[in-house]
Amino acid sequence: SWATRSVFAGNVEYNNPVHIVMPADRVKCHYERKSESGILRPENSNLKPDSRILVIGPAWVGDMVMAHSLFQQLHRHRAVVDVLAPAWTLPLLARMPEVSEAMAVPFAHGRLDPGARFRMGRALRGRGYSQAIVIPRSFKAAVIPWLARIPRRTGYRGEWRYGLINDMRPLDKSVLTQTAQRYVALGLEPGADLPPREIPPPRLIVDIANQSRAVRALGVPGGC
């Protein structure tokens, strides 16, 4: 059975709070770390996908938590979801079982670094992505999916990136008033009713063994 604990009770982005989902018994982490490549891979992946989608994730931890709503929505539609994001968000992505692979961007946040982006884009070719969803609105964020030759590249109108994004969406902040709504809307088909009717609340899977080690290391009284 599963025990659920609510956290971030004051989160204004969701009608329901963000949840940590914790198994009643000790469980292994759903992901094994591949530190030499910056990739987290699931230990078991039996999903036969209808599509494989690359998401260019946000740079900040709070935004990545909200992006889990998008990952859940895509997964429910039988998509395998890979995420490319800054390295500091990978431990958080490891707590999201809908993410098949989490890949660290090989350059510092905010830097163009065309050589590194070219190498990353070339490395992603041939992986069978049918779509890229680019959450950030910057020009730089749209470069890698274009270099990877992903046929459908979805994102909001932002910095000058026509051609890099070929499934351009307008962002009406009077309709999509919440960040989570804006992320989930990118996973819908063009012309879908907005705002989205359902925003799945983030649900993070806890590694109980890792939690216990942290509690002991910090000397938290009454910890597990």
C-alpha positions as a Markdown table, in Angstrom:
| # | Residue | x | y | z |
|---|---|---|---|---|
| 1 | Ser | 0.0 | 0.0 | 0.0 |
| 2 | Trp | 1.0 | 3.6 | -0.5 |
| 3 | Ala | 1.1 | 6.3 | 2.1 |
| 4 | Thr | 0.8 | 9.9 | 0.9 |
| 5 | Arg | 2.1 | 13.0 | 2.6 |
| 6 | Ser | 1.2 | 16.5 | 1.5 |
| 7 | Val | 3.9 | 19.2 | 1.3 |
| 8 | Phe | 4.0 | 22.8 | 0.0 |
| 9 | Ala | 0.4 | 23.2 | 1.4 |
| 10 | Gly | 0.5 | 26.9 | 0.5 |
| 11 | Asn | 1.3 | 26.3 | -3.2 |
| 12 | Val | -0.9 | 28.7 | -5.1 |
| 13 | Glu | -0.4 | 27.0 | -8.5 |
| 14 | Tyr | -2.6 | 24.0 | -7.7 |
| 15 | Asn | -6.0 | 23.4 | -6.3 |
| 16 | Asn | -4.4 | 20.3 | -4.7 |
| 17 | Pro | -1.1 | 20.4 | -2.9 |
| 18 | Val | 2.1 | 18.9 | -4.2 |
| 19 | His | 2.5 | 15.4 | -2.9 |
| 20 | Ile | 5.3 | 13.1 | -1.9 |
| 21 | Val | 4.3 | 9.5 | -2.5 |
| 22 | Met | 6.0 | 7.2 | -0.1 |
| 23 | Pro | 5.8 | 3.4 | -0.2 |
| 24 | Ala | 4.9 | 1.7 | 3.1 |
| 25 | Asp | 8.0 | -0.5 | 2.9 |
| 26 | Arg | 11.5 | 0.4 | 1.8 |
| 27 | Val | 11.9 | 0.6 | -2.0 |
| 28 | Lys | 14.8 | 1.1 | -4.3 |
| 29 | Cys | 15.2 | 4.4 | -6.1 |
| 30 | His | 13.4 | 4.1 | -9.5 |
| 31 | Tyr | 16.5 | 5.3 | -11.2 |
| 32 | Glu | 20.2 | 4.4 | -11.3 |
| 33 | Arg | 22.7 | 7.2 | -11.7 |
| 34 | Lys | 25.0 | 7.3 | -14.7 |
| 35 | Ser | 27.3 | 10.0 | -13.4 |
| 36 | Glu | 29.8 | 9.7 | -16.2 |
| 37 | Ser | 27.2 | 10.8 | -18.8 |
| 38 | Gly | 24.9 | 12.9 | -16.7 |
| 39 | Ile | 22.0 | 10.6 | -17.6 |
| 40 | Leu | 19.5 | 9.0 | -15.2 |
| 41 | Arg | 17.9 | 5.8 | -16.6 |
| 42 | Pro | 15.0 | 3.9 | -15.2 |
| 43 | Glu | 15.7 | 0.4 | -13.9 |
| 44 | Asn | 12.6 | -0.9 | -15.6 |
| 45 | Ser | 10.8 | 0.5 | -18.6 |
| 46 | Asn | 8.1 | -1.7 | -20.1 |
| 47 | Leu | 6.1 | 1.0 | -21.8 |
| 48 | Lys | 5.6 | 0.5 | -25.5 |
| 49 | Pro | 5.4 | 4.1 | -26.6 |
| 50 | Asp | 3.1 | 5.7 | -29.1 |
| 51 | Ser | 5.7 | 8.5 | -29.3 |
| 52 | Arg | 9.0 | 9.6 | -27.8 |
| 53 | Ile | 9.1 | 13.2 | -26.7 |
| 54 | Leu | 12.1 | 15.4 | -25.6 |
| 55 | Val | 11.3 | 18.1 | -23.2 |
| 56 | Ile | 13.7 | 21.0 | -22.8 |
| 57 | Gly | 13.1 | 21.7 | -19.1 |
| 58 | Pro | 13.2 | 24.8 | -17.0 |
| 59 | Ala | 16.3 | 25.9 | -15.2 |
| 60 | Trp | 14.9 | 26.3 | -11.7 |
| 61 | Val | 13.8 | 23.8 | -9.1 |
| 62 | Gly | 10.3 | 25.2 | -8.5 |
| 63 | Asp | 9.6 | 25.4 | -12.2 |
| 64 | Met | 10.7 | 21.8 | -12.6 |
| 65 | Val | 8.3 | 20.7 | -9.9 |
| 66 | Met | 5.5 | 22.3 | -11.8 |
| 67 | Ala | 6.7 | 20.8 | -15.1 |
| 68 | His | 5.9 | 17.4 | -13.6 |
| 69 | Ser | 2.3 | 18.1 | -14.4 |
| 70 | Leu | 3.2 | 18.2 | -18.1 |
| 71 | Phe | 5.3 | 15.0 | -17.8 |
| 72 | Gln | 2.3 | 13.1 | -16.2 |
| 73 | Gln | 0.0 | 14.3 | -18.9 |
| 74 | Leu | 2.3 | 13.1 | -21.7 |
| 75 | His | 2.9 | 9.8 | -20.0 |
| 76 | Arg | -0.9 | 9.2 | -19.7 |
| 77 | His | -1.0 | 9.5 | -23.5 |
| 78 | Arg | 1.6 | 6.7 | -23.8 |
| 79 | Ala | 4.5 | 8.9 | -24.6 |
| 80 | Val | 8.0 | 8.1 | -23.4 |
| 81 | Val | 9.3 | 11.4 | -21.9 |
| 82 | Asp | 13.0 | 12.4 | -21.9 |
| 83 | Val | 14.1 | 15.7 | -20.3 |
| 84 | Leu | 17.1 | 17.8 | -21.0 |
| 85 | Ala | 17.8 | 20.3 | -18.2 |
| 86 | Pro | 20.5 | 21.7 | -16.0 |
| 87 | Ala | 22.4 | 19.2 | -13.9 |
| 88 | Trp | 21.1 | 20.5 | -10.6 |
| 89 | Thr | 17.6 | 19.5 | -11.5 |
| 90 | Leu | 18.5 | 15.8 | -12.2 |
| 91 | Pro | 18.0 | 14.6 | -8.6 |
| 92 | Leu | 14.5 | 16.0 | -8.7 |
| 93 | Leu | 13.7 | 14.4 | -12.1 |
| 94 | Ala | 14.8 | 11.1 | -10.5 |
| 95 | Arg | 11.8 | 11.3 | -8.3 |
| 96 | Met | 9.4 | 11.6 | -11.3 |
| 97 | Pro | 8.8 | 8.0 | -12.6 |
| 98 | Glu | 7.2 | 9.4 | -15.8 |
| 99 | Val | 10.6 | 10.6 | -16.9 |
| 100 | Ser | 12.4 | 7.9 | -18.9 |
| 101 | Glu | 15.8 | 9.7 | -19.1 |
| 102 | Ala | 17.0 | 12.9 | -17.6 |
| 103 | Met | 20.0 | 14.4 | -19.4 |
| 104 | Ala | 22.2 | 17.2 | -18.1 |
| 105 | Val | 22.9 | 20.1 | -20.5 |
| 106 | Pro | 26.7 | 20.2 | -21.2 |
| 107 | Phe | 27.1 | 23.9 | -20.7 |
| 108 | Ala | 26.6 | 26.6 | -18.1 |
| 109 | His | 23.1 | 28.1 | -17.7 |
| 110 | Gly | 22.6 | 31.2 | -19.8 |
| 111 | Arg | 25.6 | 30.6 | -22.1 |
| 112 | Leu | 25.1 | 30.1 | -25.9 |
| 113 | Asp | 28.2 | 27.8 | -26.3 |
| 114 | Pro | 27.3 | 26.8 | -29.9 |
| 115 | Gly | 29.9 | 24.1 | -30.1 |
| 116 | Ala | 28.5 | 22.2 | -27.1 |
| 117 | Arg | 24.9 | 22.7 | -28.3 |
| 118 | Phe | 25.9 | 21.4 | -31.8 |
| 119 | Arg | 27.5 | 18.3 | -30.3 |
| 120 | Met | 24.5 | 17.6 | -28.0 |
| 121 | Gly | 22.0 | 18.1 | -30.9 |
| 122 | Arg | 24.0 | 15.7 | -33.1 |
| 123 | Ala | 24.2 | 13.1 | -30.3 |
| 124 | Leu | 20.3 | 13.2 | -30.0 |
| 125 | Arg | 19.8 | 12.4 | -33.7 |
| 126 | Gly | 18.5 | 8.9 | -34.4 |
| 127 | Arg | 16.8 | 8.5 | -31.0 |
| 128 | Gly | 13.4 | 8.5 | -32.6 |
| 129 | Tyr | 11.9 | 11.6 | -31.1 |
| 130 | Ser | 8.7 | 12.6 | -32.8 |
| 131 | Gln | 8.4 | 15.9 | -30.9 |
| 132 | Ala | 10.3 | 18.3 | -28.7 |
| 133 | Ile | 8.5 | 20.6 | -26.2 |
| 134 | Val | 10.6 | 23.6 | -25.4 |
| 135 | Ile | 9.5 | 25.1 | -22.0 |
| 136 | Pro | 11.9 | 28.1 | -21.8 |
| 137 | Arg | 11.0 | 30.9 | -24.2 |
| 138 | Ser | 14.6 | 31.8 | -25.1 |
| 139 | Phe | 16.3 | 31.4 | -28.5 |
| 140 | Lys | 19.1 | 29.3 | -26.9 |
| 141 | Ala | 16.6 | 26.7 | -25.6 |
| 142 | Ala | 15.3 | 26.0 | -29.1 |
| 143 | Val | 18.6 | 25.3 | -30.7 |
| 144 | Ile | 19.3 | 21.7 | -29.6 |
| 145 | Pro | 15.9 | 20.3 | -30.8 |
| 146 | Trp | 16.5 | 21.9 | -34.2 |
| 147 | Leu | 20.0 | 20.6 | -34.4 |
| 148 | Ala | 18.7 | 17.1 | -33.4 |
| 149 | Arg | 16.3 | 17.3 | -36.4 |
| 150 | Ile | 13.3 | 16.5 | -34.3 |
| 151 | Pro | 10.4 | 17.0 | -36.7 |
| 152 | Arg | 7.9 | 18.7 | -34.5 |
| 153 | Arg | 9.2 | 21.4 | -32.1 |
| 154 | Thr | 6.6 | 23.0 | -29.8 |
| 155 | Gly | 7.1 | 26.1 | -27.8 |
| 156 | Tyr | 5.6 | 29.5 | -27.0 |
| 157 | Arg | 6.4 | 32.6 | -29.0 |
| 158 | Gly | 9.4 | 34.3 | -27.4 |
| 159 | Glu | 12.8 | 35.4 | -28.5 |
| 160 | Trp | 13.3 | 35.4 | -32.3 |
| 161 | Arg | 13.2 | 31.7 | -33.0 |
| 162 | Tyr | 11.0 | 31.2 | -36.0 |
| 163 | Gly | 12.1 | 28.1 | -37.8 |
| 164 | Leu | 13.7 | 26.7 | -34.7 |
| 165 | Ile | 10.2 | 26.3 | -33.3 |
| 166 | Asn | 7.8 | 25.0 | -36.0 |
| 167 | Asp | 4.8 | 24.5 | -33.7 |
| 168 | Met | 4.6 | 28.0 | -32.3 |
| 169 | Arg | 2.0 | 28.7 | -29.7 |
| 170 | Pro | 0.8 | 32.1 | -28.5 |
| 171 | Leu | 0.9 | 32.7 | -24.8 |
| 172 | Asp | -2.2 | 34.5 | -23.5 |
| 173 | Lys | -1.5 | 35.1 | -19.8 |
| 174 | Ser | -5.0 | 36.3 | -19.3 |
| 175 | Val | -6.2 | 32.7 | -20.1 |
| 176 | Leu | -3.2 | 30.7 | -18.8 |
| 177 | Thr | -2.8 | 32.5 | -15.5 |
| 178 | Gln | -0.8 | 29.8 | -13.8 |
| 179 | Thr | 2.7 | 28.5 | -14.7 |
| 180 | Ala | 1.5 | 24.9 | -14.4 |
| 181 | Gln | -1.3 | 25.6 | -16.9 |
| 182 | Arg | 1.2 | 27.0 | -19.4 |
| 183 | Tyr | 3.3 | 23.9 | -19.2 |
| 184 | Val | 0.5 | 21.5 | -19.5 |
| 185 | Ala | -1.0 | 23.5 | -22.5 |
| 186 | Leu | 2.2 | 22.8 | -24.5 |
| 187 | Gly | 1.4 | 19.1 | -24.3 |
| 188 | Leu | -2.1 | 19.7 | -25.9 |
| 189 | Glu | -2.8 | 19.8 | -29.6 |
| 190 | Pro | -3.1 | 23.2 | -31.3 |
| 191 | Gly | -6.6 | 24.6 | -31.0 |
| 192 | Ala | -7.4 | 22.7 | -27.8 |
| 193 | Asp | -9.6 | 24.4 | -25.3 |
| 194 | Leu | -7.7 | 26.5 | -22.8 |
| 195 | Pro | -7.0 | 26.6 | -19.9 |
| 196 | Pro | -6.5 | 22.8 | -19.6 |
| 197 | Arg | -9.3 | 21.1 | -17.7 |
| 198 | Glu | -7.0 | 19.0 | -15.6 |
| 199 | Ile | -3.6 | 19.9 | -14.1 |
| 200 | Pro | -2.1 | 16.8 | -12.5 |
| 201 | Pro | -0.5 | 17.8 | -9.2 |
| 202 | Pro | 3.2 | 16.8 | -8.9 |
| 203 | Arg | 3.8 | 13.6 | -7.1 |
| 204 | Leu | 7.4 | 12.8 | -6.2 |
| 205 | Ile | 8.6 | 9.3 | -5.3 |
| 206 | Val | 10.8 | 9.1 | -2.2 |
| 207 | Asp | 13.9 | 7.0 | -2.0 |
| 208 | Ile | 13.4 | 5.7 | 1.6 |
| 209 | Ala | 16.9 | 4.5 | 2.1 |
| 210 | Asn | 18.4 | 7.8 | 1.0 |
| 211 | Gln | 15.9 | 9.6 | 3.2 |
| 212 | Ser | 17.0 | 7.6 | 6.2 |
| 213 | Arg | 20.7 | 8.3 | 5.5 |
| 214 | Ala | 20.0 | 12.0 | 5.3 |
| 215 | Val | 18.0 | 12.0 | 8.5 |
| 216 | Arg | 20.8 | 10.2 | 10.4 |
| 217 | Ala | 23.5 | 12.4 | 8.9 |
| 218 | Leu | 21.7 | 15.6 | 10.0 |
| 219 | Gly | 20.9 | 14.2 | 13.4 |
| 220 | Val | 17.2 | 14.8 | 13.1 |
| 221 | Pro | 15.5 | 13.7 | 16.4 |
| 222 | Gly | 12.9 | 10.9 | 15.9 |
| 223 | Gly | 14.0 | 10.3 | 12.3 |
| 224 | Cys | 13.6 | 7.0 | 10.5 |
